[in-house]
Amino acid sequence: MEYVAKLTQFHAQFRAIGTNYNQIVKLLHTHFSERKALAMLYKLENETRELAAVGQRIIALCEEFRERW
């Protein structure tokens, strides 16, 4: 049960990152030049790839947990 509770909590945090992501993109375009915004978006894109890998790992762990129990 503790595993499920922690995973649920982590998933909620993971979803909150998506909301913040959208806000960041809007702010970049509002407050920075196009060139600077694109440079920052490139960095954000790389971080997003890493976050997507974490998401895939979460899914794999859930499936592994389900198979065991």
PDB file of N, CA, C and O in Angstrom:
ATOM      1  N   MET A   1       0.821  -1.203   0.000  1.00  0.00           N
ATOM      2  CA  MET A   1       0.000   0.000   0.000  1.00  0.00           C
ATOM      3  C   MET A   1       0.861   1.262   0.000  1.00  0.00           C
ATOM      4  O   MET A   1       0.518   2.263  -0.628  1.00  0.00           O
ATOM      5  N   GLU A   2       1.970   1.197   0.706  1.00  0.00           N
ATOM      6  CA  GLU A   2       2.846   2.372   0.765  1.00  0.00           C
ATOM      7  C   GLU A   2       3.391   2.708  -0.621  1.00  0.00           C
ATOM      8  O   GLU A   2       3.520   3.877  -0.985  1.00  0.00           O
ATOM      9  N   TYR A   3       3.708   1.662  -1.390  1.00  0.00           N
ATOM     10  CA  TYR A   3       4.210   1.872  -2.748  1.00  0.00           C
ATOM     11  C   TYR A   3       3.176   2.619  -3.588  1.00  0.00           C
ATOM     12  O   TYR A   3       3.506   3.571  -4.294  1.00  0.00           O
ATOM     13  N   VAL A   4       1.940   2.181  -3.504  1.00  0.00           N
ATOM     14  CA  VAL A   4       0.871   2.800  -4.286  1.00  0.00           C
ATOM     15  C   VAL A   4       0.667   4.249  -3.847  1.00  0.00           C
ATOM     16  O   VAL A   4       0.484   5.129  -4.689  1.00  0.00           O
ATOM     17  N   ALA A   5       0.697   4.504  -2.548  1.00  0.00           N
ATOM     18  CA  ALA A   5       0.511   5.867  -2.037  1.00  0.00           C
ATOM     19  C   ALA A   5       1.630   6.788  -2.526  1.00  0.00           C
ATOM     20  O   ALA A   5       1.374   7.913  -2.955  1.00  0.00           O
ATOM     21  N   LYS A   6       2.859   6.306  -2.458  1.00  0.00           N
ATOM     22  CA  LYS A   6       3.998   7.120  -2.906  1.00  0.00           C
ATOM     23  C   LYS A   6       3.936   7.349  -4.415  1.00  0.00           C
ATOM     24  O   LYS A   6       4.229   8.444  -4.895  1.00  0.00           O
ATOM     25  N   LEU A   7       3.562   6.330  -5.145  1.00  0.00           N
ATOM     26  CA  LEU A   7       3.464   6.455  -6.596  1.00  0.00           C
ATOM     27  C   LEU A   7       2.368   7.437  -6.983  1.00  0.00           C
ATOM     28  O   LEU A   7       2.536   8.222  -7.917  1.00  0.00           O
ATOM     29  N   THR A   8       1.248   7.397  -6.268  1.00  0.00           N
ATOM     30  CA  THR A   8       0.159   8.329  -6.524  1.00  0.00           C
ATOM     31  C   THR A   8       0.605   9.760  -6.255  1.00  0.00           C
ATOM     32  O   THR A   8       0.312  10.667  -7.034  1.00  0.00           O
ATOM     33  N   GLN A   9       1.307   9.955  -5.162  1.00  0.00           N
ATOM     34  CA  GLN A   9       1.827  11.285  -4.808  1.00  0.00           C
ATOM     35  C   GLN A   9       2.811  11.773  -5.877  1.00  0.00           C
ATOM     36  O   GLN A   9       2.777  12.936  -6.280  1.00  0.00           O
ATOM     37  N   PHE A  10       3.673  10.883  -6.323  1.00  0.00           N
ATOM     38  CA  PHE A  10       4.647  11.246  -7.341  1.00  0.00           C
ATOM     39  C   PHE A  10       3.960  11.595  -8.651  1.00  0.00           C
ATOM     40  O   PHE A  10       4.364  12.533  -9.338  1.00  0.00           O
ATOM     41  N   HIS A  11       2.931  10.848  -8.996  1.00  0.00           N
ATOM     42  CA  HIS A  11       2.196  11.112 -10.235  1.00  0.00           C
ATOM     43  C   HIS A  11       1.554  12.498 -10.198  1.00  0.00           C
ATOM     44  O   HIS A  11       1.536  13.203 -11.207  1.00  0.00           O
ATOM     45  N   ALA A  12       1.030  12.885  -9.039  1.00  0.00           N
ATOM     46  CA  ALA A  12       0.428  14.218  -8.906  1.00  0.00           C
ATOM     47  C   ALA A  12       1.473  15.302  -9.131  1.00  0.00           C
ATOM     48  O   ALA A  12       1.194  16.309  -9.782  1.00  0.00           O
ATOM     49  N   GLN A  13       2.664  15.105  -8.601  1.00  0.00           N
ATOM     50  CA  GLN A  13       3.748  16.067  -8.804  1.00  0.00           C
ATOM     51  C   GLN A  13       4.154  16.105 -10.274  1.00  0.00           C
ATOM     52  O   GLN A  13       4.442  17.169 -10.822  1.00  0.00           O
ATOM     53  N   PHE A  14       4.173  14.957 -10.892  1.00  0.00           N
ATOM     54  CA  PHE A  14       4.530  14.842 -12.304  1.00  0.00           C
ATOM     55  C   PHE A  14       3.540  15.633 -13.169  1.00  0.00           C
ATOM     56  O   PHE A  14       3.945  16.315 -14.111  1.00  0.00           O
ATOM     57  N   ARG A  15       2.258  15.542 -12.852  1.00  0.00           N
ATOM     58  CA  ARG A  15       1.231  16.289 -13.593  1.00  0.00           C
ATOM     59  C   ARG A  15       1.366  17.794 -13.375  1.00  0.00           C
ATOM     60  O   ARG A  15       1.141  18.579 -14.296  1.00  0.00           O
ATOM     61  N   ALA A  16       1.728  18.191 -12.173  1.00  0.00           N
ATOM     62  CA  ALA A  16       1.901  19.613 -11.870  1.00  0.00           C
ATOM     63  C   ALA A  16       3.021  20.210 -12.713  1.00  0.00           C
ATOM     64  O   ALA A  16       2.962  21.380 -13.091  1.00  0.00           O
ATOM     65  N   ILE A  17       4.019  19.425 -13.003  1.00  0.00           N
ATOM     66  CA  ILE A  17       5.116  19.896 -13.847  1.00  0.00           C
ATOM     67  C   ILE A  17       4.584  20.249 -15.229  1.00  0.00           C
ATOM     68  O   ILE A  17       5.020  21.238 -15.818  1.00  0.00           O
ATOM     69  N   GLY A  18       3.664  19.474 -15.751  1.00  0.00           N
ATOM     70  CA  GLY A  18       3.078  19.761 -17.055  1.00  0.00           C
ATOM     71  C   GLY A  18       2.355  21.099 -17.077  1.00  0.00           C
ATOM     72  O   GLY A  18       2.440  21.842 -18.054  1.00  0.00           O
ATOM     73  N   THR A  19       1.648  21.401 -16.002  1.00  0.00           N
ATOM     74  CA  THR A  19       0.961  22.689 -15.901  1.00  0.00           C
ATOM     75  C   THR A  19       1.973  23.828 -15.871  1.00  0.00           C
ATOM     76  O   THR A  19       1.810  24.832 -16.565  1.00  0.00           O
ATOM     77  N   ASN A  20       3.000  23.667 -15.077  1.00  0.00           N
ATOM     78  CA  ASN A  20       4.044  24.694 -14.998  1.00  0.00           C
ATOM     79  C   ASN A  20       4.775  24.857 -16.324  1.00  0.00           C
ATOM     80  O   ASN A  20       5.186  25.963 -16.676  1.00  0.00           O
ATOM     81  N   TYR A  21       4.935  23.782 -17.046  1.00  0.00           N
ATOM     82  CA  TYR A  21       5.597  23.801 -18.348  1.00  0.00           C
ATOM     83  C   TYR A  21       4.882  24.761 -19.293  1.00  0.00           C
ATOM     84  O   TYR A  21       5.520  25.585 -19.948  1.00  0.00           O
ATOM     85  N   ASN A  22       3.568  24.654 -19.361  1.00  0.00           N
ATOM     86  CA  ASN A  22       2.791  25.533 -20.237  1.00  0.00           C
ATOM     87  C   ASN A  22       2.947  26.994 -19.834  1.00  0.00           C
ATOM     88  O   ASN A  22       3.063  27.868 -20.693  1.00  0.00           O
ATOM     89  N   GLN A  23       2.949  27.258 -18.548  1.00  0.00           N
ATOM     90  CA  GLN A  23       3.108  28.629 -18.064  1.00  0.00           C
ATOM     91  C   GLN A  23       4.488  29.180 -18.406  1.00  0.00           C
ATOM     92  O   GLN A  23       4.620  30.352 -18.762  1.00  0.00           O
ATOM     93  N   ILE A  24       5.498  28.354 -18.302  1.00  0.00           N
ATOM     94  CA  ILE A  24       6.864  28.786 -18.619  1.00  0.00           C
ATOM     95  C   ILE A  24       6.990  29.165 -20.084  1.00  0.00           C
ATOM     96  O   ILE A  24       7.592  30.186 -20.415  1.00  0.00           O
ATOM     97  N   VAL A  25       6.431  28.354 -20.956  1.00  0.00           N
ATOM     98  CA  VAL A  25       6.519  28.637 -22.395  1.00  0.00           C
ATOM     99  C   VAL A  25       5.867  29.984 -22.713  1.00  0.00           C
ATOM    100  O   VAL A  25       6.413  30.776 -23.481  1.00  0.00           O
ATOM    101  N   LYS A  26       4.715  30.234 -22.130  1.00  0.00           N
ATOM    102  CA  LYS A  26       4.037  31.514 -22.361  1.00  0.00           C
ATOM    103  C   LYS A  26       4.874  32.679 -21.857  1.00  0.00           C
ATOM    104  O   LYS A  26       4.990  33.702 -22.532  1.00  0.00           O
ATOM    105  N   LEU A  27       5.456  32.527 -20.678  1.00  0.00           N
ATOM    106  CA  LEU A  27       6.270  33.603 -20.107  1.00  0.00           C
ATOM    107  C   LEU A  27       7.545  33.859 -20.920  1.00  0.00           C
ATOM    108  O   LEU A  27       7.971  35.005 -21.061  1.00  0.00           O
ATOM    109  N   LEU A  28       8.139  32.814 -21.443  1.00  0.00           N
ATOM    110  CA  LEU A  28       9.340  32.985 -22.266  1.00  0.00           C
ATOM    111  C   LEU A  28       9.047  33.857 -23.478  1.00  0.00           C
ATOM    112  O   LEU A  28       9.816  34.759 -23.810  1.00  0.00           O
ATOM    113  N   HIS A  29       7.936  33.578 -24.127  1.00  0.00           N
ATOM    114  CA  HIS A  29       7.592  34.358 -25.316  1.00  0.00           C
ATOM    115  C   HIS A  29       7.180  35.788 -24.967  1.00  0.00           C
ATOM    116  O   HIS A  29       7.318  36.692 -25.792  1.00  0.00           O
ATOM    117  N   THR A  30       6.685  35.994 -23.770  1.00  0.00           N
ATOM    118  CA  THR A  30       6.234  37.318 -23.352  1.00  0.00           C
ATOM    119  C   THR A  30       7.379  38.217 -22.921  1.00  0.00           C
ATOM    120  O   THR A  30       7.380  39.409 -23.228  1.00  0.00           O
ATOM    121  N   HIS A  31       8.365  37.655 -22.204  1.00  0.00           N
ATOM    122  CA  HIS A  31       9.378  38.472 -21.548  1.00  0.00           C
ATOM    123  C   HIS A  31      10.765  38.464 -22.200  1.00  0.00           C
ATOM    124  O   HIS A  31      11.645  39.209 -21.769  1.00  0.00           O
ATOM    125  N   PHE A  32      10.970  37.654 -23.206  1.00  0.00           N
ATOM    126  CA  PHE A  32      12.291  37.565 -23.814  1.00  0.00           C
ATOM    127  C   PHE A  32      12.203  37.749 -25.328  1.00  0.00           C
ATOM    128  O   PHE A  32      11.151  37.566 -25.939  1.00  0.00           O
ATOM    129  N   SER A  33      13.332  38.113 -25.904  1.00  0.00           N
ATOM    130  CA  SER A  33      13.388  38.217 -27.363  1.00  0.00           C
ATOM    131  C   SER A  33      13.194  36.831 -27.955  1.00  0.00           C
ATOM    132  O   SER A  33      13.334  35.819 -27.269  1.00  0.00           O
ATOM    133  N   GLU A  34      12.870  36.805 -29.231  1.00  0.00           N
ATOM    134  CA  GLU A  34      12.619  35.522 -29.881  1.00  0.00           C
ATOM    135  C   GLU A  34      13.843  34.617 -29.805  1.00  0.00           C
ATOM    136  O   GLU A  34      13.726  33.420 -29.544  1.00  0.00           O
ATOM    137  N   ARG A  35      14.996  35.190 -30.031  1.00  0.00           N
ATOM    138  CA  ARG A  35      16.231  34.400 -30.021  1.00  0.00           C
ATOM    139  C   ARG A  35      16.499  33.814 -28.635  1.00  0.00           C
ATOM    140  O   ARG A  35      16.821  32.633 -28.506  1.00  0.00           O
ATOM    141  N   LYS A  36      16.367  34.639 -27.608  1.00  0.00           N
ATOM    142  CA  LYS A  36      16.596  34.181 -26.235  1.00  0.00           C
ATOM    143  C   LYS A  36      15.543  33.148 -25.837  1.00  0.00           C
ATOM    144  O   LYS A  36      15.860  32.148 -25.193  1.00  0.00           O
ATOM    145  N   ALA A  37      14.305  33.392 -26.217  1.00  0.00           N
ATOM    146  CA  ALA A  37      13.229  32.450 -25.899  1.00  0.00           C
ATOM    147  C   ALA A  37      13.484  31.096 -26.568  1.00  0.00           C
ATOM    148  O   ALA A  37      13.266  30.051 -25.955  1.00  0.00           O
ATOM    149  N   LEU A  38      13.939  31.112 -27.808  1.00  0.00           N
ATOM    150  CA  LEU A  38      14.225  29.856 -28.509  1.00  0.00           C
ATOM    151  C   LEU A  38      15.366  29.096 -27.843  1.00  0.00           C
ATOM    152  O   LEU A  38      15.321  27.870 -27.741  1.00  0.00           O
ATOM    153  N   ALA A  39      16.383  29.816 -27.391  1.00  0.00           N
ATOM    154  CA  ALA A  39      17.501  29.170 -26.704  1.00  0.00           C
ATOM    155  C   ALA A  39      17.018  28.501 -25.416  1.00  0.00           C
ATOM    156  O   ALA A  39      17.408  27.376 -25.106  1.00  0.00           O
ATOM    157  N   MET A  40      16.182  29.193 -24.689  1.00  0.00           N
ATOM    158  CA  MET A  40      15.656  28.628 -23.440  1.00  0.00           C
ATOM    159  C   MET A  40      14.707  27.469 -23.718  1.00  0.00           C
ATOM    160  O   MET A  40      14.691  26.489 -22.974  1.00  0.00           O
ATOM    161  N   LEU A  41      13.921  27.572 -24.779  1.00  0.00           N
ATOM    162  CA  LEU A  41      13.018  26.484 -25.141  1.00  0.00           C
ATOM    163  C   LEU A  41      13.796  25.232 -25.544  1.00  0.00           C
ATOM    164  O   LEU A  41      13.350  24.111 -25.297  1.00  0.00           O
ATOM    165  N   TYR A  42      14.954  25.426 -26.163  1.00  0.00           N
ATOM    166  CA  TYR A  42      15.799  24.286 -26.524  1.00  0.00           C
ATOM    167  C   TYR A  42      16.239  23.553 -25.258  1.00  0.00           C
ATOM    168  O   TYR A  42      16.196  22.324 -25.202  1.00  0.00           O
ATOM    169  N   LYS A  43      16.659  24.302 -24.253  1.00  0.00           N
ATOM    170  CA  LYS A  43      17.060  23.689 -22.982  1.00  0.00           C
ATOM    171  C   LYS A  43      15.868  22.996 -22.322  1.00  0.00           C
ATOM    172  O   LYS A  43      15.995  21.896 -21.784  1.00  0.00           O
ATOM    173  N   LEU A  44      14.732  23.644 -22.371  1.00  0.00           N
ATOM    174  CA  LEU A  44      13.521  23.076 -21.789  1.00  0.00           C
ATOM    175  C   LEU A  44      13.129  21.784 -22.504  1.00  0.00           C
ATOM    176  O   LEU A  44      12.662  20.833 -21.878  1.00  0.00           O
ATOM    177  N   GLU A  45      13.321  21.763 -23.812  1.00  0.00           N
ATOM    178  CA  GLU A  45      13.007  20.567 -24.585  1.00  0.00           C
ATOM    179  C   GLU A  45      13.870  19.388 -24.142  1.00  0.00           C
ATOM    180  O   GLU A  45      13.384  18.262 -24.032  1.00  0.00           O
ATOM    181  N   ASN A  46      15.144  19.648 -23.891  1.00  0.00           N
ATOM    182  CA  ASN A  46      16.035  18.578 -23.438  1.00  0.00           C
ATOM    183  C   ASN A  46      15.607  18.049 -22.064  1.00  0.00           C
ATOM    184  O   ASN A  46      15.618  16.842 -21.819  1.00  0.00           O
ATOM    185  N   GLU A  47      15.235  18.958 -21.190  1.00  0.00           N
ATOM    186  CA  GLU A  47      14.758  18.551 -19.866  1.00  0.00           C
ATOM    187  C   GLU A  47      13.450  17.765 -19.985  1.00  0.00           C
ATOM    188  O   GLU A  47      13.205  16.833 -19.218  1.00  0.00           O
ATOM    189  N   THR A  48      12.631  18.144 -20.936  1.00  0.00           N
ATOM    190  CA  THR A  48      11.367  17.459 -21.157  1.00  0.00           C
ATOM    191  C   THR A  48      11.603  16.018 -21.602  1.00  0.00           C
ATOM    192  O   THR A  48      10.874  15.109 -21.205  1.00  0.00           O
ATOM    193  N   ARG A  49      12.612  15.825 -22.416  1.00  0.00           N
ATOM    194  CA  ARG A  49      12.944  14.459 -22.843  1.00  0.00           C
ATOM    195  C   ARG A  49      13.317  13.598 -21.635  1.00  0.00           C
ATOM    196  O   ARG A  49      12.907  12.442 -21.533  1.00  0.00           O
ATOM    197  N   GLU A  50      14.090  14.174 -20.733  1.00  0.00           N
ATOM    198  CA  GLU A  50      14.468  13.438 -19.526  1.00  0.00           C
ATOM    199  C   GLU A  50      13.239  13.144 -18.675  1.00  0.00           C
ATOM    200  O   GLU A  50      13.114  12.056 -18.114  1.00  0.00           O
ATOM    201  N   LEU A  51      12.347  14.099 -18.580  1.00  0.00           N
ATOM    202  CA  LEU A  51      11.120  13.919 -17.811  1.00  0.00           C
ATOM    203  C   LEU A  51      10.248  12.835 -18.437  1.00  0.00           C
ATOM    204  O   LEU A  51       9.628  12.047 -17.723  1.00  0.00           O
ATOM    205  N   ALA A  52      10.198  12.794 -19.753  1.00  0.00           N
ATOM    206  CA  ALA A  52       9.436  11.750 -20.444  1.00  0.00           C
ATOM    207  C   ALA A  52      10.022  10.376 -20.145  1.00  0.00           C
ATOM    208  O   ALA A  52       9.280   9.405 -20.002  1.00  0.00           O
ATOM    209  N   ALA A  53      11.340  10.286 -20.048  1.00  0.00           N
ATOM    210  CA  ALA A  53      11.989   9.020 -19.704  1.00  0.00           C
ATOM    211  C   ALA A  53      11.604   8.597 -18.292  1.00  0.00           C
ATOM    212  O   ALA A  53      11.386   7.413 -18.034  1.00  0.00           O
ATOM    213  N   VAL A  54      11.521   9.550 -17.388  1.00  0.00           N
ATOM    214  CA  VAL A  54      11.077   9.247 -16.024  1.00  0.00           C
ATOM    215  C   VAL A  54       9.636   8.743 -16.054  1.00  0.00           C
ATOM    216  O   VAL A  54       9.298   7.787 -15.357  1.00  0.00           O
ATOM    217  N   GLY A  55       8.802   9.372 -16.843  1.00  0.00           N
ATOM    218  CA  GLY A  55       7.417   8.931 -16.978  1.00  0.00           C
ATOM    219  C   GLY A  55       7.316   7.502 -17.487  1.00  0.00           C
ATOM    220  O   GLY A  55       6.491   6.721 -17.012  1.00  0.00           O
ATOM    221  N   GLN A  56       8.154   7.167 -18.450  1.00  0.00           N
ATOM    222  CA  GLN A  56       8.160   5.798 -18.977  1.00  0.00           C
ATOM    223  C   GLN A  56       8.614   4.809 -17.909  1.00  0.00           C
ATOM    224  O   GLN A  56       8.111   3.689 -17.830  1.00  0.00           O
ATOM    225  N   ARG A  57       9.561   5.233 -17.097  1.00  0.00           N
ATOM    226  CA  ARG A  57      10.037   4.374 -16.005  1.00  0.00           C
ATOM    227  C   ARG A  57       8.926   4.156 -14.971  1.00  0.00           C
ATOM    228  O   ARG A  57       8.776   3.056 -14.439  1.00  0.00           O
ATOM    229  N   ILE A  58       8.158   5.198 -14.696  1.00  0.00           N
ATOM    230  CA  ILE A  58       7.033   5.076 -13.773  1.00  0.00           C
ATOM    231  C   ILE A  58       6.044   4.041 -14.294  1.00  0.00           C
ATOM    232  O   ILE A  58       5.573   3.187 -13.543  1.00  0.00           O
ATOM    233  N   ILE A  59       5.738   4.122 -15.563  1.00  0.00           N
ATOM    234  CA  ILE A  59       4.795   3.173 -16.171  1.00  0.00           C
ATOM    235  C   ILE A  59       5.340   1.753 -16.075  1.00  0.00           C
ATOM    236  O   ILE A  59       4.598   0.819 -15.770  1.00  0.00           O
ATOM    237  N   ALA A  60       6.629   1.591 -16.334  1.00  0.00           N
ATOM    238  CA  ALA A  60       7.238   0.269 -16.250  1.00  0.00           C
ATOM    239  C   ALA A  60       7.180  -0.272 -14.824  1.00  0.00           C
ATOM    240  O   ALA A  60       6.906  -1.455 -14.621  1.00  0.00           O
ATOM    241  N   LEU A  61       7.435   0.574 -13.848  1.00  0.00           N
ATOM    242  CA  LEU A  61       7.361   0.147 -12.454  1.00  0.00           C
ATOM    243  C   LEU A  61       5.940  -0.251 -12.063  1.00  0.00           C
ATOM    244  O   LEU A  61       5.737  -1.220 -11.331  1.00  0.00           O
ATOM    245  N   CYS A  62       4.972   0.497 -12.553  1.00  0.00           N
ATOM    246  CA  CYS A  62       3.574   0.160 -12.262  1.00  0.00           C
ATOM    247  C   CYS A  62       3.203  -1.195 -12.848  1.00  0.00           C
ATOM    248  O   CYS A  62       2.539  -2.002 -12.198  1.00  0.00           O
ATOM    249  N   GLU A  63       3.631  -1.433 -14.063  1.00  0.00           N
ATOM    250  CA  GLU A  63       3.334  -2.716 -14.697  1.00  0.00           C
ATOM    251  C   GLU A  63       4.033  -3.859 -13.966  1.00  0.00           C
ATOM    252  O   GLU A  63       3.463  -4.935 -13.785  1.00  0.00           O
ATOM    253  N   GLU A  64       5.271  -3.614 -13.551  1.00  0.00           N
ATOM    254  CA  GLU A  64       6.006  -4.638 -12.808  1.00  0.00           C
ATOM    255  C   GLU A  64       5.305  -4.938 -11.477  1.00  0.00           C
ATOM    256  O   GLU A  64       5.171  -6.093 -11.073  1.00  0.00           O
ATOM    257  N   PHE A  65       4.866  -3.871 -10.812  1.00  0.00           N
ATOM    258  CA  PHE A  65       4.160  -4.037  -9.545  1.00  0.00           C
ATOM    259  C   PHE A  65       2.877  -4.839  -9.735  1.00  0.00           C
ATOM    260  O   PHE A  65       2.566  -5.733  -8.948  1.00  0.00           O
ATOM    261  N   ARG A  66       2.144  -4.508 -10.785  1.00  0.00           N
ATOM    262  CA  ARG A  66       0.874  -5.189 -11.066  1.00  0.00           C
ATOM    263  C   ARG A  66       1.098  -6.683 -11.341  1.00  0.00           C
ATOM    264  O   ARG A  66       0.311  -7.524 -10.907  1.00  0.00           O
ATOM    265  N   GLU A  67       2.178  -7.002 -12.067  1.00  0.00           N
ATOM    266  CA  GLU A  67       2.458  -8.404 -12.377  1.00  0.00           C
ATOM    267  C   GLU A  67       2.827  -9.193 -11.124  1.00  0.00           C
ATOM    268  O   GLU A  67       2.462 -10.361 -10.989  1.00  0.00           O
ATOM    269  N   ARG A  68       3.538  -8.562 -10.226  1.00  0.00           N
ATOM    270  CA  ARG A  68       3.962  -9.243  -8.998  1.00  0.00           C
ATOM    271  C   ARG A  68       2.804  -9.461  -8.037  1.00  0.00           C
ATOM    272  O   ARG A  68       2.776 -10.469  -7.331  1.00  0.00           O
ATOM    273  N   TRP A  69       1.860  -8.549  -7.994  1.00  0.00           N
ATOM    274  CA  TRP A  69       0.794  -8.626  -7.004  1.00  0.00           C
ATOM    275  C   TRP A  69      -0.509  -8.892  -7.712  1.00  0.00           C
ATOM    276  O   TRP A  69      -1.552  -8.997  -7.066  1.00  0.00           O
TER     277      TRP A  69
END
